[in-house]
Amino acid sequence: MSLHPPRRSPDDERRLMVLYVIRSFPALTGMQLQQFFFDYNEMNYFDMMFALNDLCANGQALREKAGDNFVYTITPAGEEALSLFGSRLPQSLCRFVEEKGAAFREKMLEDEHYPRQIRKTEDGDYVVSLGIVEKDQPVMQFTVSVPSCRMAQDMVNAWPRRAGKFYSNAVFMLAEEEK
């Protein structure tokens, strides 16, 4: 029995794949790109970063600071490379981007508008941080300690659906005059 390693895309194909995704989803962070390729199961983090750094070094992608992150956009040279060599892209990637694009964009917007994070403390509790951001400005930040990972995960999962009601209830309760 022989062991066959998983197929790895050639370097040029990986660069084209990264360009295609950057063009399809403008202003992606490195983490968002990584998440996309993780979902697609086509490229690991190191291959993606090597391709991304090559693209930036060759002027085909631009890396710009945006808040605490760096965002990547395609340049005219990157557009030209895609127009010349885009036919070499796997059709499965193109279909995947088209099919999953809307849901991926929606998740990106949700993550941007409703930031949430779980951190485990030394005591074994979980600290859940939840926020609301509008027009790049934090509107509300809420942090709470909970006893279980399951409870923390449930709060994080529910936050995008319930953040608006939580915010309006908090504002109402705090603005209400006591009798």
Backbone as a printed PyTorch tensor [residue, N CA C, xyz], in Angstrom:
tensor([[[  0.8470,  -1.1770,   0.0000],
         [  0.0000,   0.0000,   0.0000],
         [  0.8890,   1.2360,   0.0000]],

        [[  0.6170,   2.1500,  -0.9050],
         [  1.4220,   3.3730,  -0.9720],
         [  0.6080,   4.5520,  -0.4360]],

        [[  1.3210,   5.4620,   0.1320],
         [  0.7010,   6.6590,   0.6820],
         [  0.8140,   7.7710,  -0.3470]],

        [[ -0.3030,   8.3460,  -0.7230],
         [ -0.3010,   9.4450,  -1.6760],
         [ -0.5840,  10.7440,  -0.9260]],

        [[  0.3620,  11.6860,  -0.9840],
         [  0.1170,  12.9530,  -0.3000],
         [ -1.0200,  13.7120,  -0.9720]],

        [[ -1.6930,  14.5940,  -0.2320],
         [ -2.7810,  15.3610,  -0.8380],
         [ -2.2450,  16.2520,  -1.9590]],

        [[ -3.0880,  16.5080,  -2.9350],
         [ -2.7030,  17.3450,  -4.0610],
         [ -2.4540,  18.7730,  -3.5910]],

        [[ -1.3490,  19.3380,  -4.0340],
         [ -1.0510,  20.7420,  -3.7670],
         [ -1.0500,  21.4840,  -5.0860]],

        [[ -1.6860,  22.6310,  -5.1010],
         [ -1.7110,  23.4400,  -6.3030],
         [ -0.3260,  24.0170,  -6.5630]],

        [[  0.0530,  24.1590,  -7.8390],
         [  1.3140,  24.8360,  -8.1330],
         [  1.2700,  26.2900,  -7.6550]],

        [[  2.4470,  26.8850,  -7.4560],
         [  2.5320,  28.2520,  -6.9340],
         [  1.7370,  29.2480,  -7.7670]],

        [[  1.8510,  29.1730,  -9.0890],
         [  1.1300,  30.1220,  -9.9460],
         [ -0.3770,  29.9820,  -9.7760]],

        [[ -0.8470,  28.7520,  -9.6710],
         [ -2.2810,  28.5160,  -9.4860],
         [ -2.7420,  29.0740,  -8.1460]],

        [[ -1.9410,  28.9090,  -7.1180],
         [ -2.3040,  29.4550,  -5.8060],
         [ -2.3870,  30.9770,  -5.8560]],

        [[ -1.4310,  31.6070,  -6.5310],
         [ -1.4720,  33.0680,  -6.6460],
         [ -2.7230,  33.5120,  -7.3930]],

        [[ -3.0680,  32.8160,  -8.4670],
         [ -4.2840,  33.1530,  -9.2100],
         [ -5.5360,  32.9570,  -8.3510]],

        [[ -5.5420,  31.8850,  -7.5600],
         [ -6.6890,  31.6260,  -6.6850],
         [ -6.8520,  32.7620,  -5.6790]],

        [[ -5.7450,  33.1960,  -5.0830],
         [ -5.8120,  34.2850,  -4.1010],
         [ -6.2810,  35.5640,  -4.7880]],

        [[ -5.7520,  35.8690,  -5.9750],
         [ -6.1990,  37.0550,  -6.7140],
         [ -7.6970,  36.9980,  -7.0010]],

        [[ -8.1720,  35.8480,  -7.4270],
         [ -9.5840,  35.6910,  -7.7610],
         [-10.4730,  35.9500,  -6.5410]],

        [[-10.0650,  35.4290,  -5.4130],
         [-10.8580,  35.6220,  -4.1930],
         [-10.7900,  37.0760,  -3.7420]],

        [[ -9.6070,  37.7000,  -3.8180],
         [ -9.4860,  39.1190,  -3.4370],
         [-10.3700,  39.9850,  -4.3340]],

        [[-10.3960,  39.6800,  -5.6230],
         [-11.2490,  40.4510,  -6.5340],
         [-12.7280,  40.2240,  -6.2160]],

        [[-13.0820,  39.0050,  -5.8590],
         [-14.4830,  38.6780,  -5.5780],
         [-14.9730,  39.2870,  -4.2750]],

        [[-14.0680,  39.4530,  -3.3040],
         [-14.4230,  40.0010,  -1.9930],
         [-13.4570,  41.1390,  -1.6600]],

        [[-13.7020,  42.3420,  -2.1640],
         [-12.7540,  43.4400,  -1.9380],
         [-12.5350,  43.7320,  -0.4580]],

        [[-11.3180,  44.1640,  -0.1600],
         [-10.9220,  44.6020,   1.1840],
         [-11.0440,  43.4920,   2.2250]],

        [[-10.5420,  42.3190,   1.8940],
         [-10.5100,  41.2080,   2.8510],
         [ -9.2910,  41.3400,   3.7560]],

        [[ -9.4580,  40.9390,   5.0010],
         [ -8.3050,  40.8420,   5.8920],
         [ -7.6420,  39.4800,   5.6440]],

        [[ -6.4190,  39.3340,   6.1400],
         [ -5.7330,  38.0520,   6.0210],
         [ -6.5150,  36.9320,   6.6930]],

        [[ -7.1260,  37.2410,   7.8350],
         [ -7.9150,  36.2330,   8.5580],
         [ -9.1470,  35.8200,   7.7520]],

        [[ -9.7880,  36.7830,   7.0840],
         [-10.9540,  36.4530,   6.2680],
         [-10.5570,  35.5950,   5.0680]],

        [[ -9.4150,  35.9200,   4.4650],
         [ -8.9110,  35.0890,   3.3710],
         [ -8.6290,  33.6720,   3.8540]],

        [[ -7.9820,  33.5880,   4.9890],
         [ -7.6740,  32.2740,   5.5610],
         [ -8.9560,  31.4890,   5.8130]],

        [[ -9.9680,  32.1470,   6.3630],
         [-11.2390,  31.4800,   6.6380],
         [-11.8820,  30.9740,   5.3510]],

        [[-11.8270,  31.7990,   4.3110],
         [-12.4070,  31.3810,   3.0390],
         [-11.7100,  30.1310,   2.5150]],

        [[-10.3790,  30.1420,   2.4880],
         [ -9.6560,  28.9870,   1.9690],
         [ -9.7750,  27.7800,   2.8800]],

        [[ -9.9460,  28.0080,   4.1770],
         [-10.1940,  26.8980,   5.1040],
         [-11.5370,  26.2470,   4.7660]],

        [[-12.5630,  27.0770,   4.5390],
         [-13.8770,  26.5490,   4.1750],
         [-13.8150,  25.7890,   2.8520]],

        [[-13.0150,  26.2790,   1.9360],
         [-12.8880,  25.6530,   0.6230],
         [-12.0050,  24.4130,   0.6790]],

        [[-11.1380,  24.3690,   1.6850],
         [-10.2320,  23.2320,   1.8970],
         [ -9.2720,  23.0440,   0.7180]],

        [[ -8.8070,  24.1750,   0.1890],
         [ -7.9340,  24.1120,  -0.9790],
         [ -6.5110,  24.5520,  -0.6740]],

        [[ -6.3230,  25.4190,   0.3140],
         [ -5.0100,  25.9840,   0.5360],
         [ -4.7850,  26.1780,   2.0270]],

        [[ -3.6010,  25.8090,   2.4920],
         [ -3.3140,  26.0100,   3.9030],
         [ -2.8120,  27.4370,   4.1400]],

        [[ -2.6890,  27.7870,   5.3920],
         [ -2.3090,  29.1500,   5.7790],
         [ -0.9710,  29.5660,   5.1740]],

        [[  0.0210,  28.7010,   5.2390],
         [  1.3620,  29.0600,   4.7700],
         [  1.3870,  29.2750,   3.2620]],

        [[  0.7510,  28.3820,   2.5150],
         [  0.6910,  28.5570,   1.0650],
         [ -0.0410,  29.8460,   0.7080]],

        [[ -1.1340,  30.1280,   1.4170],
         [ -1.8860,  31.3470,   1.1560],
         [ -1.0330,  32.5840,   1.4240]],

        [[ -0.3170,  32.5860,   2.5620],
         [  0.5000,  33.7570,   2.9110],
         [  1.6710,  33.9290,   1.9560]],

        [[  2.2970,  32.8270,   1.5250],
         [  3.3680,  32.9400,   0.5340],
         [  2.8230,  33.5440,  -0.7570]],

        [[  1.6660,  33.0520,  -1.2180],
         [  1.0650,  33.5760,  -2.4460],
         [  0.7020,  35.0460,  -2.2730]],

        [[  0.1120,  35.3910,  -1.1510],
         [ -0.3000,  36.7690,  -0.8870],
         [  0.8970,  37.7090,  -0.8370]],

        [[  1.9510,  37.2990,  -0.1660],
         [  3.1630,  38.1280,  -0.0950],
         [  3.7990,  38.2900,  -1.4750]],

        [[  3.8190,  37.2280,  -2.2790],
         [  4.3320,  37.3310,  -3.6480],
         [  3.5060,  38.3190,  -4.4610]],

        [[  2.1870,  38.2320,  -4.3360],
         [  1.3080,  39.1370,  -5.0810],
         [  1.5440,  40.5920,  -4.6830]],

        [[  1.7100,  40.8370,  -3.3960],
         [  1.9760,  42.2020,  -2.9290],
         [  3.3440,  42.6780,  -3.4030]],

        [[  4.3480,  41.8170,  -3.3350],
         [  5.7070,  42.1800,  -3.7630],
         [  5.7540,  42.4740,  -5.2650]],

        [[  4.9150,  41.7910,  -6.0510],
         [  4.8850,  41.9930,  -7.5030],
         [  3.9030,  43.0750,  -7.9370]],

        [[  3.2440,  43.7330,  -6.9620],
         [  2.3230,  44.8120,  -7.2920],
         [  0.9850,  44.3620,  -7.8270]],

        [[  0.6280,  43.0950,  -7.6320],
         [ -0.6550,  42.5910,  -8.1150],
         [ -1.7400,  42.6410,  -7.0430]],

        [[ -1.3270,  42.8230,  -5.8090],
         [ -2.2550,  43.0020,  -4.6920],
         [ -1.6780,  44.0880,  -3.8050]],

        [[ -2.5510,  44.7700,  -3.1050],
         [ -2.1440,  45.8620,  -2.2270],
         [ -2.5440,  45.5270,  -0.8020]],

        [[ -1.6190,  45.7120,   0.1110],
         [ -1.8670,  45.4730,   1.5350],
         [ -1.8890,  46.8320,   2.2280]],

        [[ -3.0340,  47.1710,   2.8500],
         [ -3.1820,  48.4650,   3.5050],
         [ -3.6520,  48.2800,   4.9370]],

        [[ -3.1660,  49.1220,   5.8220],
         [ -3.5690,  49.1030,   7.2260],
         [ -4.9800,  49.6640,   7.3400]],

        [[ -5.8420,  48.9590,   8.0490],
         [ -7.2180,  49.3980,   8.2890],
         [ -7.5630,  49.0460,   9.7260]],

        [[ -7.4590,  50.0270,  10.6070],
         [ -7.7050,  49.7660,  12.0200],
         [ -6.6170,  48.8700,  12.5740]],

        [[ -7.0280,  47.7770,  13.1990],
         [ -6.0830,  46.8230,  13.7800],
         [ -5.6450,  45.7490,  12.7850]],

        [[ -6.1810,  45.7850,  11.5760],
         [ -5.9230,  44.7460,  10.5840],
         [ -5.2620,  45.3180,   9.3450]],

        [[ -4.8840,  44.4200,   8.4650],
         [ -4.4570,  44.7800,   7.1220],
         [ -5.4980,  44.2170,   6.1700]],

        [[ -5.8540,  45.0040,   5.1700],
         [ -6.7910,  44.5280,   4.1560],
         [ -6.0540,  44.4240,   2.8270]],

        [[ -6.5360,  43.5140,   1.9940],
         [ -5.9140,  43.2390,   0.7120],
         [ -6.8880,  43.5610,  -0.4080]],

        [[ -6.3830,  44.2470,  -1.4200],
         [ -7.1840,  44.5550,  -2.6020],
         [ -6.3540,  44.2310,  -3.8410]],

        [[ -7.0610,  44.0040,  -4.9300],
         [ -6.3870,  43.6940,  -6.1830],
         [ -6.0020,  45.0100,  -6.8660]],

        [[ -4.8700,  45.0240,  -7.5480],
         [ -4.3920,  46.1980,  -8.2790],
         [ -4.6750,  46.0040,  -9.7700]],

        [[ -4.4810,  47.0500, -10.5800],
         [ -4.6320,  46.8680, -12.0350],
         [ -3.7170,  45.7640, -12.5890]],

        [[ -2.5150,  45.6360, -12.0520],
         [ -1.6180,  44.5620, -12.4970],
         [ -2.2000,  43.1930, -12.1450]],

        [[ -2.8620,  43.0770, -10.9990],
         [ -3.5170,  41.8330, -10.6150],
         [ -4.6960,  41.5260, -11.5160]],

        [[ -5.4660,  42.5660, -11.8750],
         [ -6.5900,  42.3890, -12.8050],
         [ -6.0810,  41.8850, -14.1530]],

        [[ -4.9530,  42.4590, -14.5990],
         [ -4.3770,  42.0340, -15.8740],
         [ -3.9370,  40.5680, -15.8090]],

        [[ -3.3120,  40.1790, -14.7030],
         [ -2.8800,  38.7840, -14.5520],
         [ -4.0830,  37.8440, -14.5990]],

        [[ -5.1740,  38.2360, -13.9470],
         [ -6.3750,  37.3900, -13.9750],
         [ -6.9710,  37.3150, -15.3740]],

        [[ -6.9590,  38.4350, -16.0970],
         [ -7.5350,  38.3950, -17.4450],
         [ -6.6840,  37.5280, -18.3840]],

        [[ -5.3770,  37.5300, -18.1710],
         [ -4.4960,  36.7330, -19.0270],
         [ -4.4840,  35.2460, -18.6480]],

        [[ -4.5020,  34.9600, -17.3500],
         [ -4.2850,  33.5820, -16.8970],
         [ -5.4440,  33.0000, -16.0850]],

        [[ -6.5390,  33.7370, -15.9620],
         [ -7.6710,  33.2760, -15.1620],
         [ -8.2700,  31.9720, -15.6430]],

        [[ -8.0880,  31.6590, -16.9160],
         [ -8.6350,  30.4000, -17.4460],
         [ -7.9450,  29.1810, -16.8310]],

        [[ -6.8240,  29.3970, -16.1730],
         [ -6.1120,  28.2850, -15.5210],
         [ -6.6980,  27.9460, -14.1460]],

        [[ -7.5930,  28.8000, -13.6780],
         [ -8.1940,  28.5540, -12.3580],
         [ -9.0850,  27.3240, -12.3920]],

        [[ -9.0950,  26.5610, -11.3090],
         [-10.0280,  25.4230, -11.2490],
         [-11.4740,  25.9290, -11.3070]],

        [[-12.2600,  25.3610, -12.1910],
         [-13.6590,  25.7720, -12.3040],
         [-14.4170,  25.5290, -11.0050]],

        [[-13.9760,  24.5450, -10.2280],
         [-14.6360,  24.2840,  -8.9470],
         [-14.4780,  25.4780,  -8.0030]],

        [[-13.3250,  26.1590,  -8.0500],
         [-13.1280,  27.3490,  -7.2170],
         [-14.0510,  28.4660,  -7.6770]],

        [[-14.1150,  28.6840,  -8.9770],
         [-14.9800,  29.7460,  -9.5000],
         [-16.4350,  29.4970,  -9.1180]],

        [[-16.8880,  28.2470,  -9.2720],
         [-18.2650,  27.8970,  -8.8920],
         [-18.4810,  28.0860,  -7.4020]],

        [[-17.4950,  27.6530,  -6.6060],
         [-17.6060,  27.7870,  -5.1600],
         [-17.7350,  29.2540,  -4.7550]],

        [[-16.9130,  30.1280,  -5.3360],
         [-16.9610,  31.5530,  -5.0170],
         [-18.3270,  32.1250,  -5.4020]],

        [[-18.8270,  31.7390,  -6.5630],
         [-20.1350,  32.2280,  -6.9970],
         [-21.2610,  31.7090,  -6.1050]],

        [[-21.2050,  30.4200,  -5.7570],
         [-22.2690,  29.8120,  -4.9540],
         [-22.2440,  30.2890,  -3.5070]],

        [[-21.0690,  30.3780,  -2.9270],
         [-20.9420,  30.6950,  -1.5070],
         [-20.6580,  32.1650,  -1.2470]],

        [[-20.4860,  32.9410,  -2.3120],
         [-20.0980,  34.3420,  -2.1630],
         [-21.0510,  35.1680,  -1.3170]],

        [[-22.3350,  35.0630,  -1.5770],
         [-23.3090,  35.8760,  -0.8450],
         [-23.2960,  35.5420,   0.6490]],

        [[-23.2620,  34.2570,   0.9710],
         [-23.2400,  33.8500,   2.3820],
         [-21.9400,  34.2860,   3.0560]],

        [[-20.8230,  34.2140,   2.3260],
         [-19.5390,  34.6280,   2.8890],
         [-19.5360,  36.1360,   3.1400]],

        [[-20.0580,  36.9290,   2.1810],
         [-20.1560,  38.3830,   2.3720],
         [-21.0310,  38.7140,   3.5840]],

        [[-22.1430,  38.0050,   3.6910],
         [-23.0670,  38.2260,   4.8210],
         [-22.3660,  37.9450,   6.1540]],

        [[-21.6090,  36.8610,   6.2150],
         [-20.8810,  36.5220,   7.4420],
         [-19.8130,  37.5660,   7.7420]],

        [[-19.1410,  38.0530,   6.7090],
         [-18.1300,  39.0960,   6.9130],
         [-18.7630,  40.3560,   7.5030]],

        [[-19.9120,  40.7580,   6.9650],
         [-20.6070,  41.9380,   7.4890],
         [-21.0800,  41.7100,   8.9160]],

        [[-21.5920,  40.5120,   9.1800],
         [-22.0490,  40.1700,  10.5260],
         [-20.8930,  40.2420,  11.5240]],

        [[-19.7520,  39.6880,  11.1410],
         [-18.5810,  39.7190,  12.0240],
         [-18.0840,  41.1390,  12.2480]],

        [[-18.2040,  41.9680,  11.2200],
         [-17.7700,  43.3590,  11.3300],
         [-18.7090,  44.1730,  12.2270]],

        [[-20.0120,  43.9680,  12.0820],
         [-21.0010,  44.7480,  12.8420],
         [-21.2610,  44.2070,  14.2360]],

        [[-21.0440,  42.9170,  14.4370],
         [-21.3020,  42.3020,  15.7380],
         [-20.0840,  41.5170,  16.2090]],

        [[-19.0070,  42.2140,  16.5570],
         [-17.8150,  41.4880,  17.0080],
         [-18.1040,  40.7040,  18.2850]],

        [[-17.5310,  39.5240,  18.3720],
         [-17.7330,  38.6720,  19.5440],
         [-16.5250,  37.7910,  19.7290]],

        [[-16.2520,  37.5250,  20.9890],
         [-15.0410,  36.7700,  21.3080],
         [-15.2330,  36.0360,  22.6280]],

        [[-14.5930,  34.8750,  22.7340],
         [-14.5990,  34.0910,  23.9730],
         [-13.1530,  33.9130,  24.4130]],

        [[-12.9370,  34.0930,  25.6900],
         [-11.6020,  33.8920,  26.2620],
         [-11.7560,  33.0980,  27.5470]],

        [[-10.9090,  32.0930,  27.7340],
         [-10.9520,  31.2870,  28.9490],
         [ -9.9960,  31.8920,  29.9740]],

        [[-10.4730,  32.0240,  31.2250],
         [ -9.6480,  32.5960,  32.2890],
         [ -8.8490,  31.4980,  32.9830]],

        [[ -7.9030,  31.9170,  33.7940],
         [ -7.1050,  30.9570,  34.5650],
         [ -7.9690,  30.1820,  35.5530]],

        [[ -9.0720,  30.7810,  36.0000],
         [ -9.9900,  30.1370,  36.9440],
         [-10.9050,  29.1150,  36.2780]],

        [[-10.8570,  29.0390,  34.9500],
         [-11.7090,  28.0900,  34.2410],
         [-13.0280,  28.6790,  33.7820]],

        [[-13.2880,  29.9470,  34.1080],
         [-14.4910,  30.6110,  33.6050],
         [-14.2360,  31.0770,  32.1740]],

        [[-15.2790,  31.5450,  31.5410],
         [-15.1810,  32.0450,  30.1690],
         [-15.6480,  33.4900,  30.1470]],

        [[-14.8640,  34.3410,  29.5360],
         [-15.2170,  35.7470,  29.3930],
         [-15.7050,  35.9460,  27.9660]],

        [[-16.9230,  36.4520,  27.8380],
         [-17.5380,  36.6840,  26.5360],
         [-17.5830,  38.1860,  26.3010]],

        [[-17.0060,  38.6250,  25.1960],
         [-17.0510,  40.0330,  24.8020],
         [-17.9270,  40.1530,  23.5710]],

        [[-18.9180,  41.0250,  23.6510],
         [-19.8700,  41.2220,  22.5670],
         [-19.9140,  42.7080,  22.2410]],

        [[-20.0640,  43.0420,  20.9780],
         [-20.0860,  44.4440,  20.6030],
         [-21.0260,  44.7210,  19.4560]],

        [[-21.2650,  46.0140,  19.2610],
         [-22.0110,  46.5030,  18.1050],
         [-21.1750,  47.6330,  17.5130]],

        [[-20.9510,  47.5610,  16.2000],
         [-20.1680,  48.5720,  15.5030],
         [-20.9970,  49.0870,  14.3300]],

        [[-21.0690,  50.4100,  14.2100],
         [-21.7480,  51.0280,  13.0770],
         [-20.8390,  52.0850,  12.4930]],

        [[-20.6550,  52.0580,  11.1810],
         [-19.8000,  53.0120,  10.4740],
         [-18.4150,  53.0830,  11.1110]],

        [[-17.8470,  51.9290,  11.3950],
         [-16.5030,  51.7960,  11.9830],
         [-16.3790,  52.4030,  13.3800]],

        [[-17.4870,  52.7050,  14.0100],
         [-17.4720,  53.2540,  15.3630],
         [-18.1550,  52.2810,  16.3200]],

        [[-17.4890,  51.9380,  17.4320],
         [-18.1540,  51.0700,  18.4080],
         [-19.3460,  51.7830,  19.0380]],

        [[-20.4860,  51.1310,  19.0110],
         [-21.7080,  51.6830,  19.6020],
         [-21.8810,  51.1450,  21.0140]],

        [[-21.5060,  49.8840,  21.1910],
         [-21.6640,  49.2580,  22.4940],
         [-20.6690,  48.1080,  22.6290]],

        [[-20.1550,  47.9420,  23.8360],
         [-19.2870,  46.8100,  24.1570],
         [-19.7870,  46.2290,  25.4700]],

        [[-19.9710,  44.9230,  25.4980],
         [-20.4980,  44.2450,  26.6790],
         [-19.6140,  43.0430,  26.9620]],

        [[-19.1540,  42.9210,  28.1980],
         [-18.3110,  41.7910,  28.5910],
         [-18.9210,  41.1420,  29.8210]],

        [[-18.9960,  39.8180,  29.7880],
         [-19.5930,  39.0860,  30.8980],
         [-18.8170,  37.7800,  31.1010]],

        [[-18.7250,  37.3520,  32.3470],
         [-18.0790,  36.0920,  32.6820],
         [-19.1550,  35.0390,  32.8840]],

        [[-18.9540,  33.8630,  32.2610],
         [-19.9230,  32.7730,  32.3800],
         [-19.1870,  31.4990,  32.8000]],

        [[-19.9070,  30.5510,  33.4070],
         [-19.2360,  29.3720,  33.9610],
         [-18.8870,  28.2570,  32.9780]],

        [[-19.5070,  28.2530,  31.7830],
         [-19.2470,  27.1100,  30.8950],
         [-18.9610,  27.5590,  29.4630]],

        [[-18.2330,  26.7310,  28.7760],
         [-17.9150,  26.9720,  27.3710],
         [-19.1920,  26.9430,  26.5350]],

        [[-20.0750,  26.0290,  26.8460],
         [-21.3410,  25.9030,  26.1090],
         [-22.1600,  27.1880,  26.2160]],

        [[-22.2580,  27.7480,  27.4140],
         [-23.0090,  28.9830,  27.6060],
         [-22.3470,  30.1290,  26.8260]],

        [[-21.0310,  30.1970,  26.8810],
         [-20.2970,  31.2360,  26.1600],
         [-20.5520,  31.1160,  24.6590]],

        [[-20.4890,  29.9020,  24.1450],
         [-20.7060,  29.6810,  22.7080],
         [-22.1360,  30.0210,  22.3100]],

        [[-23.1040,  29.6680,  23.1570],
         [-24.5020,  30.0050,  22.8720],
         [-24.6930,  31.5110,  22.7920]],

        [[-24.0430,  32.2550,  23.6900],
         [-24.1620,  33.7140,  23.6830],
         [-23.5540,  34.2990,  22.4080]],

        [[-22.3910,  33.8100,  22.0360],
         [-21.7150,  34.2950,  20.8320],
         [-22.5510,  33.9940,  19.5880]],

        [[-23.1290,  32.8020,  19.5240],
         [-23.9390,  32.4200,  18.3720],
         [-25.2220,  33.2440,  18.2780]],

        [[-25.8260,  33.5840,  19.4170],
         [-27.0870,  34.3260,  19.4260],
         [-26.8940,  35.8260,  19.2180]],

        [[-25.6940,  36.3330,  19.4630],
         [-25.4640,  37.7790,  19.4650],
         [-25.9100,  38.4910,  18.1850]],

        [[-25.5630,  38.0470,  16.9990],
         [-25.9910,  38.7900,  15.8030],
         [-27.5070,  38.9260,  15.6790]],

        [[-28.2580,  37.9380,  16.1210],
         [-29.7220,  37.9880,  16.0380],
         [-30.3330,  38.8270,  17.1490]],

        [[-29.6630,  38.9070,  18.2770],
         [-30.2790,  39.5460,  19.4430],
         [-29.6200,  40.8480,  19.8750]],

        [[-28.5840,  41.2680,  19.1870],
         [-27.8400,  42.4680,  19.5940],
         [-28.7160,  43.7150,  19.5870]],

        [[-29.5450,  43.8850,  18.5630],
         [-30.4030,  45.0730,  18.4670],
         [-31.3700,  45.1780,  19.6350]],

        [[-32.0000,  44.0640,  19.9720],
         [-32.9510,  44.0610,  21.0900],
         [-32.2130,  44.2920,  22.4070]],

        [[-31.0410,  43.6820,  22.5810],
         [-30.2390,  43.8750,  23.7820],
         [-29.8850,  45.3520,  23.9320]],

        [[-29.4480,  45.9730,  22.8440],
         [-29.0520,  47.3840,  22.8690],
         [-30.2430,  48.2750,  23.2320]],

        [[-31.3730,  48.0750,  22.5720],
         [-32.5320,  48.9330,  22.8470],
         [-33.0370,  48.7390,  24.2770]],

        [[-33.0270,  47.5110,  24.7880],
         [-33.4320,  47.2770,  26.1790],
         [-32.4660,  47.9470,  27.1500]],

        [[-31.1720,  47.8640,  26.8830],
         [-30.1790,  48.4850,  27.7620],
         [-30.3430,  50.0000,  27.7720]],

        [[-30.5120,  50.6040,  26.6070],
         [-30.6880,  52.0530,  26.5310],
         [-31.9660,  52.4600,  27.2460]],

        [[-33.0480,  51.7430,  27.0120],
         [-34.3290,  52.0520,  27.6620],
         [-34.2030,  51.9590,  29.1900]],

        [[-33.6060,  50.8710,  29.6700],
         [-33.4730,  50.6820,  31.1200],
         [-32.6010,  51.7510,  31.7470]],

        [[-31.5210,  52.1130,  31.0920],
         [-30.6080,  53.1170,  31.6510],
         [-31.1710,  54.5280,  31.5560]],

        [[-31.9910,  54.8030,  30.5400],
         [-32.5430,  56.1430,  30.3590],
         [-33.8420,  56.3430,  31.1360]],

        [[-34.4450,  55.2590,  31.5810],
         [-35.7150,  55.3290,  32.2920],
         [-35.4960,  56.0020,  33.6610]],

        [[-36.3730,  56.9180,  33.9860],
         [-36.2660,  57.5840,  35.2830],
         [-36.8770,  56.7110,  36.3630]],

        [[-36.1760,  56.6890,  37.4980],
         [-36.6980,  55.9130,  38.6280],
         [-37.7990,  56.7310,  39.3120]],

        [[-38.7830,  56.0260,  39.8290],
         [-39.9010,  56.6910,  40.5180],
         [-39.7390,  56.6060,  41.9900]]])
